[in-house]
Amino acid sequence: MQAGSCPGAFLSMQSEAWRTKSRFLRYSKPFLVSRLIAMSSTLSPSPGHTVVRAACPHDCPDTCALLVTVKDGVATEVRGDPEHPTTAGVLCTKVSRYTDRTYHKDRVLYPMKRVGKKGEGKFERISWDEALDTVASRLQTIAATDPQAILPYSYAGTMGLVQGESMSMRFFNRLGSSLLERTICASAGAAGYKYTMGTRLGTDTEQVQDAKLILIWGGNPIASNLHFWMRVQEAKRRGAKLIAIDPYRSLTAEKCHQHIALLPGTDAALALGIMHVLIAEDLLDTDYIERHTLGFAQLKQRVAEWPPQRVAGVCGISEEEVWQLGRDYGTTAKNGEATMIRANYGLQRIRGGGMAVRNIACLPALVGAWRHGAGGVQVSMSDAFPKNTAALQRPDLLTRQGVRPRTINMSTIGDELSRPAAPDFGPRIDALIVYNANPVAVAPESQKVVRGFAREDLFTVVLEHFQTDTADYADILLPATTQLEHVDVHATYGHVYMMANNAAIKPLGEAKPNTEIFRLLAARMGFDDGCFSDSDDQIAAQAFDRKHPRAADFDWNILKQKGWQRLNVAAAVFADGGFTTPSGKCEFYSASMLADGLDPLPTYIAPYESVASNPLLAEKYPLAMISPPARNFLNSSFVNVQSLRDTEGEPHLDVHPDDAAARGIVTGSMVRIFNDRGSMLAKARVTPRARPGLVVGLSIWWKKFAGDGKNANEVTSQRLTDMGNAPTFYDVLVQVEACGAPA
């Protein structure tokens, strides 16, 4: 969309922002002042500029409302919308530099075909006609034998409902290609949470500043959930106690009153220990339990097996820490004050990740924390949004063919690309269409992934902004638009606002939106179904189900003018029960889990790889390793922005002083991190931020920007979680050795 073609997308110079400041008076003075300063600076563009409402597309719970300043068709600045209650005029360092991304000198702006070996990244420019004809011809040839030999591979390069999975899924459903099980982030926790609660709903971020105890469990919101952290800081100013539960003393943990550094993969055991303390010391809301939960008697028997002494041994912490954590949690709630848990994705990426989230989800119901708007737990708010998936993706195009294709798990793509045709598998994967993803950098067990992508007989098409590690293996590389160049609509998973993204500028070069690329491919393939002619605005208008009470007020034309709109969601969603489990209650005992072959009660599932659970492996590889997000990257996005990469420095590994001394490692040493799956090099940082027995490599670096061309996924495993078929990125044992003197 051309800037200026949608008048409703632009802010009036006579903004009503100052007239709305009274709504912010509930915050402290510092919070209010920061917002009003942001309002005055953001809503006053210079003469000759326009301001376009947009939304951050990246895989972050904050999904910020953006204001894009445009002059003479050029985006000159991206700021946070001060009127949006979550964004509050503040952006992270990454997105505040979004124009650096859109106008980056290395943008892919024209279709290209490979002229070198796969992985060399050598391409030459071709026309769109040649690119589309080549792709359509190859796909038609493969599909004539079996369309399941074609696999789409995508995830959250954009979280938009239009440029994500709309026209693309229509195309693949009509084609009858293999289905992709998109599980690489949070499906383990989603499964555990839904067994317990019925739906992915939780504490409203806008209420968090009223909590008196906040547990930040398995996350680092300073780096990955900034606007939640702003609310946490306000709660802290009002006297709330903050406790971080994380094997690593992250930036967030350093700012909390207490840090509990448990062993990786033992979170489920700690939750059982908290339950034990709550029951042993009668810190329960018996009324809430009786009216709104199922299976308390069975739960009581189970947690009796988990006294703090046992929990402390499993988690590698002190018995007193378990007792005190349970008492803090229970007594705060008993005093009528709100207790809030932010359970993030780090704790899910181990063998028992689904069970860990399930156990944590049981805690608020035991103490009645859901009675308060600021109480409860937030894992994800995704199910607040009644997405109209059938209209967006048109699964009927697939079902009308009468055959359901196989499903390939994205987390095991390394193995899947090497599998030959077989009766229990189907045809070999002969074509791969990658969009909104960078699997060569992100998927686990990298050596296998690279071998698969390097197959000369694999036809690979990549839609991208940049020549990523994955793009280097493309046969055809197609230029995609960035968020400033196309239309989209967004749900979120950290707050409850529908978000609109208006195109601020024309596409650069010959870049096209994902939707347009798949429209053109559909036409080349002879798909004449009416849905392939839908415009992006028409798709956006179908995004949410207006028959659902939460989205009854949804109107795309209004939303794109305002930029954001709150769903009709109560401040305290489970204050009076209302769980959407089969029983309508919070299920401590889940018959659904039993039917699915799982333990119906909260339990502890030990990691695949740990000193305690796999002592033979630990003799070779005695150190646990996790690879949480680096502050200046977002998954593998922004790694190629020079200023952000310079800030991050180079790949490094945090090692506890005891572990470093035993290996002759000092800060600045080059070290080799390795196990049976692979190895990588990094620069050591000797620091107590990593607990003993743990090494931490902040991620995810593009391989081409690492000295040895490798990243943390050289050593991660393709094994999947207990439920949800998710990856186990943090369930890893390694050895570390010094391999060079300090620089």
C-alpha positions, 0 to 999 in steps of 0.5 A: 500500500502506498503511503497516503492511500489510507487516510485513516491510517494517519494520526491527526495532528490534533491528537487527543493524546493529552486529553486522555492522560487522566487514564494513566493517573493510576500509575506512579509519577515516574511512569506517568511522566515517561508516558507523557514525554513520549506522547508529546514527542511522538505525536508532533511530526514535523511539517511535511511528514505523515505518521502511519499506524503499524504493529511490530511483527516479531515473535515477542509477547509485547506486539507493540503499537508503532508510529512510523514517520514518513516523508517523501515516501521514505520511513524516517523513524519508528516509535512506540505509540504512547496511547497504546496501554501496553506499548506506552510509547516505549520500544526495545532497542531492536525495533526502535531501529526498524528503519535500519532493517528495512533500508539495510544495504543487504536487503534482498530486493530482486528474485535470484537463482543459485549459480554456485554450490548449495550453501555458498550463497552465490546467486544471480538476478532473474525476473519475477516471470522466470522465478515464478515459472521455475518454481511452478514448473518444479512443483507441478512436476513433483506434485504429479507424482505425489504432492506430499513430497513438497513441504512448507517450512515457516514459523514466526518471522512475522506473527501477522495473520495475513503475511503469516499463514493465510494465502500461503496455507490456502496455496499448500492446502490446495496443492495437497502438500505435506503439513508442517507441525509448527512446534518449535517454540511453545507447544509443550507448555501450551499442551500442559496448560490446556490440559489444566486450564482448558485454554491459553488465558491468564493474567492480564499484563495491564494488571501486573503492577498491582501484584504484591509477589511476582515470580518470574519463572524461566524467562528474562523479560528485560530482554524478551518481554520489556513491557511486562517488565515495565509493569513489574518495575512499577509493582516493585516501586509499590512494594512487591517482592520479585523472585526470579526462578532461572538456572542463570542469573540473567539481567532480570534475575539481577534486578529481583529481590531473590534469585533461585538458581535451580538445575535446568529441567527441574522446574516441575519438581520445584512446583511440586515442592511449593504445593507440598508447602502450601498443603502442609502449612494450610496456605490454601483457599479451600473455597476456591478449591472446592468450587473451581477445581477437580482432583484435589484429594488425588493431588494432595496424595501426590505432592505428599511424595515431594517434601522440600528435602527431596525437591531441594536434592532434585533441583540443586537448591537449598531446602530452605529456599523451597520452604520459603518460596512456598510460604511467600507464595501462600501467605501473600495470597492468604493476606488477600494480596495478589500473587502473579507468576510469569511462566516463560518459554525457557522452562518448556524446552526440556523433556518434561516441559509440558508437565512443568507448565502444567504443575505451575498452572495448578498453583494459582487455583490452590491459593485463589490467586485468580480472584485478583486481576493481578493474580494468577499466571501468564504463559500465553494469552493466545487463546483470547483471540477468536481467530477465524482460521477457517477463513484465513487458511481455507482447510476445506481446500484440502479436505475436498481432495479426500486425502489427508497428507502426512505431517512433518515436525519442524523440529526434526527437519534434520532427520526428515530431509535425510529419510528415503521414501518408505511406506510408513513415511511416504515420499522423500521430501523433494521440495521445500518452501521456506518463509518466515523462518531460518531453519539452518540457524534455528533448528536443532542438531545443525549438522543434520539440518545442513546435510539435508539442505545441501542435497542437490536433489532438493529443490528449495525456495526461500522468501526472505528479507536477507541472505540468511544461513537458510537462504544460502541453500536456496535454488530460488530466492524471492524478495519479501517485504518488511512490516513497513511495506505491507498490510497485516493484522495481528493477534498477540500472546502477551496482551489482549489488543487486536493490532493493525499494520498499515503499509507506510511505504511502497515495497523497495526494489521488486519485493512483494508481500508473502501473500502476493507471492503465493497469489502469483504462484497459485495463478501459475499453478492454475489454481482458480479458486476465488479465495486466491484473488482476495486482497490483503485488506479482504484477508485482514477483514476475515481475521477474527470471528465476529460471532465470538463475544470477545471480538464482536466489535471487530471491524477491520476498517475501524481497526486500521484507523485506530491501530489497536483495539482491546478484546472484550476480556474480563480483567480477572478471567478465572475469578469465578472459575469458568475454565474450559476443561471438560469439567469446567474446572481447573483440573489437578486430575486430568482424565484427558491426560490419562486417555492420552497416555500421560500421568493424569496428576502433576509429576516430575519428568527428569531431563533426557540429559542431566547428571542425575538422569543420565550419569553415563552420558554425564561422565563424557559430558558433565556440563548442562548447557542452555542457550537463551535469547541474546538481548540484541537479537530476536531469535535469528532476526536482527543478527545482521544489523551491524549496530546490534551485533556490535553491541552483542559482541561475538559468540560467548559462553558463560562458565562458572568459576569452579568449572572454569578453574577445573578446565584451565579456562579464563575470561577471554579464552577461546573454548570448544563446546562439544558433545556427540552431535557436534561442536562450536567455538566461543569466547569464555566469560568466567562468571558466577551468573552461570550456576556450577555445572551449567554453561550458558551461550546466548543465542541465536547467531547466524552461522556466517557471523560466527568465527567457526561458522557454527552456533549453539544448535550444533549441540542441541538435540532433535528429541521432543518433549513429553507433550506438544511435540516441542524441541528440547533446546535446553536439555543438553549435556556438553563438555567444554575445553580451552582451545586458545589463549585470551585475545 
